[in-house]
């Protein structure tokens, strides 16, 4: 990775900022991000032909066995299966509430010291978002936090790093250069992966 232009903005209480789609944003822990990622996922799912599609967040890297995750997804019959990672020091993250392999809800940031977080990798039924009429919506708020969806959880102990904060981004770049991980971190929109069924 090369140098990136950086703009530092300081917001007063109650102020909002809207960033261009695809931009990388780092925030202090007291800020809340609302995204319109659901619209992009919905459009991309329309171009897919398989019944289930893998969707990955672009601001983290999680080394998940997708074939094993797909088996769990198929066996559960869930509309969505998300990959979860257990972390210690979870003060920056909202934790998943899991019961019998299903997502039941979320715990607020900083409430518990450790637990499972959303790793940002999902198997999603291709037709899942067809009933949502809006073109722009938050996938996290409108889908993941919606108890009307049957969401399974695949727990993985694979390598995970959140590159949404500068120090982790630098750490990931250093580990990439040291060949501890093989990944290109220069992306920031959800991307789609097709699995070879053979």
Residue pairs with C-beta under 8 A, 6 or more apart in sequence:
1 173
1 185
1 186
4 24
9 17
11 17
11 31
19 25
21 36
21 40
21 189
22 188
22 189
23 188
24 59
24 164
24 188
25 33
25 164
26 164
26 165
26 166
27 33
29 91
29 92
29 109
29 110
34 138
34 141
35 138
35 139
35 140
36 136
36 137
36 138
37 138
37 139
37 140
37 189
37 190
38 129
38 132
38 134
38 136
38 137
38 138
38 139
38 142
38 143
39 134
39 135
39 136
39 137
40 189
40 190
41 55
41 124
41 129
41 139
41 190
42 129
42 130
42 132
42 135
42 137
43 135
44 53
44 55
44 190
44 192
45 53
45 124
45 126
45 127
45 128
45 129
48 126
48 192
49 126
50 126
50 194
51 125
51 126
52 70
52 73
52 74
52 123
52 124
52 125
52 126
53 123
53 124
53 126
53 192
53 194
54 66
54 121
54 122
54 123
54 124
54 192
54 193
54 194
54 195
55 121
55 122
55 124
55 190
55 191
55 192
56 120
56 121
56 122
56 190
56 191
56 192
56 193
57 120
57 121
57 190
58 187
58 188
58 189
58 190
58 191
59 120
59 162
59 163
59 164
59 188
60 119
60 120
60 160
60 161
60 162
60 163
60 164
61 159
61 160
61 161
61 163
61 172
61 181
61 183
61 185
62 83
62 85
62 119
62 120
62 121
62 156
62 158
62 159
62 160
63 156
63 158
63 159
63 160
63 181
64 83
64 119
64 121
64 154
64 156
64 158
65 156
65 158
66 121
66 193
66 195
67 195
68 154
69 81
69 83
69 121
69 123
69 154
69 156
70 123
70 195
72 81
72 101
72 152
72 154
73 81
73 123
73 152
73 154
76 101
76 152
77 150
78 102
78 150
78 151
78 152
79 124
79 125
79 128
79 149
79 150
79 151
80 122
80 123
80 124
80 125
80 128
80 143
80 144
80 149
80 150
80 151
80 152
81 122
81 123
81 151
81 152
81 153
81 154
82 103
82 118
82 119
82 121
82 122
82 144
82 151
82 152
82 153
82 154
83 118
83 119
83 120
83 121
83 122
83 154
83 156
84 96
84 98
84 116
84 117
84 118
84 119
84 153
84 154
84 155
84 156
85 116
85 117
85 119
85 155
85 156
85 157
85 158
85 160
86 114
86 115
86 116
86 117
86 155
86 157
87 93
87 114
87 115
87 116
87 117
87 160
88 113
88 114
89 113
89 114
90 112
90 113
90 114
90 115
90 117
91 109
91 110
91 113
92 109
92 110
92 162
92 165
93 109
93 117
93 162
94 106
94 107
94 108
94 109
94 117
94 118
95 106
95 107
95 111
95 112
95 115
95 116
95 117
96 103
96 105
96 106
96 107
96 115
96 116
96 117
96 118
96 153
97 103
97 104
97 105
97 106
97 107
98 104
98 116
98 153
98 155
101 152
101 153
102 150
102 151
102 152
102 153
103 144
103 151
103 152
103 153
105 145
105 147
106 144
106 145
107 115
116 153
116 155
118 144
119 156
119 160
128 143
128 149
129 143
132 142
143 149
144 151
159 181
161 168
161 171
161 172
161 175
162 168
163 169
163 172
163 185
169 185
172 181
172 183
172 185
173 185
175 181
176 182
176 183
176 185
